[in-house]
Amino acid sequence: MTAAVHAVAERPVARTRSIARFRRLPLRVVALLYVTLLVGLPVGFLFWKALSPGFGAFWNQITQPGALDALELSAKVAAIAVPVNVIVGVGAGMLLARRRFIGKRFLDLAFDVPIAVSPIIIGLSLFLAYSRIGVFGPWLLRHGIMLVFSVPGVVIATMAVSLPYVLRSIVPVLIEIGETQEIAARTLGAGMWRRLFTITLPAIRWGLLYGVALTLARTLGEFGAVVIVSGNISEKTQTLPIYIYSAWDQDFNDAGAFAGAVVLAAISISVLVILSILRARERRLRVDIA
């Protein structure tokens, strides 16, 4: 009798859920169509255009000396810029989420400048600050330091435009988890570094990983700020995005531009796919444990 009553009671609930799913279907279709038109089709066409001549032709383009030098420089810049911005982002994020101090709002707004301002403006600002005609450039040159038209300048420009992503990914998580566990660990005698590596970082790991992924993607794909600061010197300060631009606009090498763009897109997409797989696996493990 009880089972029959439950079955009768569950029918309206199931019917309501079906109606809700049906009503959400048009919204899902519109969202999927929108993303497909803006992202899916252009990226798919890019891969098709780069690979349609054959993998041999594609491989030949990405192994050209100029392309390899550009890819190597992009990798070196990312190897420096991403860890530095991760350290700065985590430190600043904990400061903004955990502390009250004079200038907190200014610091919070300062991290949004690279998002709100065009990268070209950031590159021009760096040029006016550190070039030969800039405010600090002459003093740096007298001490043997050249930032503009050099690899250090490329690194600085890249760090500037990719600065906010780790911070903006972890601050909401830090606010949500609160300080209860950290305070308890401190009461039990755990030091600052131990609390950081055993409590804080594991608790914010997914926000941190997504921040790292976004920082890496922005670092590898940055063009506007870098093209001004680097001077676009072939095989010296030419990152992969600048190589793609030069191959397309100056050398009329469409195949090389398509191949370089596919490499950049494949790296970024691969990182996001790996993160999604790891996140889904962890959710399944939690369900199985529960």
Residue pairs with C-beta under 8 A, 6 or more apart in sequence:
43 265
46 258
46 261
46 262
46 265
47 262
47 265
49 258
50 58
50 255
50 258
50 259
50 261
50 262
51 58
51 262
53 255
57 255
58 255
58 259
58 262
61 67
61 253
61 255
61 256
61 258
61 259
61 260
62 68
62 71
62 259
62 260
62 263
64 256
65 235
66 234
66 235
66 238
66 243
66 247
67 240
67 243
67 256
67 259
67 260
69 235
69 238
70 238
70 239
70 240
70 242
70 243
70 260
71 240
71 260
71 263
73 151
73 154
73 237
73 238
73 239
73 240
74 219
74 220
74 239
74 240
74 241
76 151
77 151
77 154
77 155
77 158
77 219
77 239
78 158
78 216
78 219
78 220
80 155
80 159
81 155
81 158
81 159
81 162
81 215
81 219
82 162
82 212
82 215
82 216
82 219
84 159
85 159
85 162
85 163
85 165
85 166
85 215
86 166
86 208
86 211
86 212
86 215
88 163
88 166
88 167
89 163
89 164
89 165
89 166
89 167
89 169
89 170
89 211
89 215
90 166
90 170
90 201
90 208
92 107
92 111
92 167
93 166
93 167
93 170
93 171
93 174
94 174
94 200
95 101
95 107
96 104
96 107
96 108
96 167
96 171
97 171
97 174
97 175
98 174
98 179
111 163
111 164
111 167
111 168
112 164
114 122
114 160
114 161
114 162
114 163
114 164
115 164
118 224
119 161
119 222
119 223
119 224
119 225
120 224
120 225
120 228
122 157
122 160
122 161
122 224
122 225
123 157
123 224
123 225
123 226
123 227
123 228
123 229
124 228
126 147
126 148
126 153
126 156
126 157
126 160
126 225
126 228
126 229
127 134
127 148
127 228
127 229
128 134
128 135
129 135
129 136
129 137
130 136
130 137
130 140
130 147
130 148
130 153
130 156
131 137
131 147
131 148
132 138
132 141
132 148
134 148
137 147
137 148
140 146
140 147
145 152
146 152
146 153
147 153
147 156
147 229
148 229
148 231
149 229
149 230
149 231
149 233
149 237
150 237
151 236
151 237
153 229
153 230
153 237
154 226
154 229
154 230
154 237
154 239
156 229
157 222
157 225
157 226
157 228
157 229
157 230
158 219
158 222
158 225
158 226
160 225
161 218
161 222
161 224
161 225
162 215
162 218
162 219
162 222
165 211
165 214
165 215
165 218
166 208
166 211
166 212
166 214
166 215
167 211
168 211
169 207
169 208
169 210
169 211
169 214
170 204
170 207
170 208
170 211
172 207
173 203
173 204
173 206
173 207
174 200
174 204
177 203
177 204
181 199
181 203
182 195
182 199
182 200
185 194
185 195
185 198
185 199
186 195
190 198
190 199
201 208
206 279
209 275
210 275
213 271
213 272
213 275
216 268
216 271
217 267
217 268
217 271
217 272
220 240
220 241
220 264
220 267
220 268
221 241
221 264
221 268
222 239
222 241
223 241
223 242
223 245
226 239
226 241
226 242
227 242
227 245
230 237
230 238
230 239
230 242
231 237
232 238
232 242
232 246
234 246
238 246
240 260
240 263
240 264
241 264
243 256
243 260
244 256
244 257
244 260
244 261
244 264
245 257
247 253
247 254
247 256
247 257
247 260
248 254
248 257
